[in-house]
Every structure is written in C-alpha cells, then in structure tokens.
Amino acid sequence: MLLVLVDGEPSGFSEGCAMIVSKLSVVMADRKISVNELAERIGIAPANLTRMRTGKSVGIRYSTLDAICKELQCQPGDIIRYVVDE
C-alpha cells in the first residue's frame, strides 16, 4: 500500500506500508513564500500547488518538480521523501 502524507504526519500508516511524504509546505514556510506567489513564479495554478502541498496530488511532472526546486533553491529530496515502515 502507498500513502501520501503531508509534512510527515501519518494517517493510517500501518505495518508494511510505504509513503511518499510531502515536505513542500515546510520548505515554503522556511523560504517565506506563499502558494500564490510560488504558483505565479513557476507558472501553475495555485490549486495544483495546493494539492501538491497537501498530498492530494496523484502525480507531479518532472518539469514542475524542476521549476519548484529552482525557485525554492532546493533538491527534490527536500520537498518529498519516501518512507517505508519496517
């Protein structure tokens, strides 16, 4: 089972599960940038960026990930991570 979580907060994480954890809101807060500002800078709709921040997005294009990382001056691993419960 694969779960998408926000800022490392588990919801229903059970043994044997794997999770993609979104840390985007943490990085955005560290950089003091709003959803609307980042969305405008990278050329996507604020609603799409919000879905990424909240873990409700089902996927992300490499070009979007690239634009986010360039704008926030971070690595992909700074905004998403893969966690396996053992």
N, C-alpha and C positions, 0 to 999 in steps of 0.2 A: 504494500500500500504506500502511496506517495501523498504526503500532505504539504500544503503550502502555508507557512506561518509568517506572522508579522513580528519583526523585532525580537525574534527568539521566544515568543510566548506560545508554549504548546497548548493546543486544544484538541484533546482526544489522541494524544501521542501514546501509542501502545507498543509493546514489545515487538520487535521485528519490523517496525515502520521506518521509512526514510522520509526526510523532509527537505524541501527547499525553503530556506528561511530568508525573508526579505529584511534587509537592514537599511533600505533606502531612506526611510523617514529619519533614522538616526543620523545618517550621513548628511541629509539635507538640513537637519537641525544644527549639526556641527558647522555647516557652511552658511547658516542663516539665510537660506533661500526658500522661498515659498513654492508651492505646487504651481501656481500660475506663472511665476517668474521662470522657473525651470522649464515648464512646458513651452512657454513662448521662445525661450532661448534655443531649445532643441527641435522645435517645430512639430510638436504633437499636441493633441487635445489634452487639456487638464484632466478630463475624466479618465483618459487612458493612463496617465501618470498616476492618478489616484488609485486605480485598480492595481497597478504595479506595487505601489506603496503598501496597500492593504492585503496583498497576497491573493487578490481575486482574479488576477490576470492568468490566463491559461498558457500564455507564452510570451516571449519577447524576441523581437528581431535583433540580429547582431548589430544592425545599423543603429537601432535605438539604444542598445546597450553601449555601443561605441560613443554615441552622442552624449549620453548621460555621464559616462566616465570622463570624457573630455571636458565637459562643462564643470563637473564636480572635482576634477583632477584627482581621480581615484582609480582603483583597479576593480574589475568585476567582482573579485572576492571580497571587496569592501562593502558591496551592496547586496550580494546574495551569497548564500553558502548552503552546502549540502550536509545534512546531519543524519547519521544512521544510529538508531537505538540498538544497542547490542545486548 
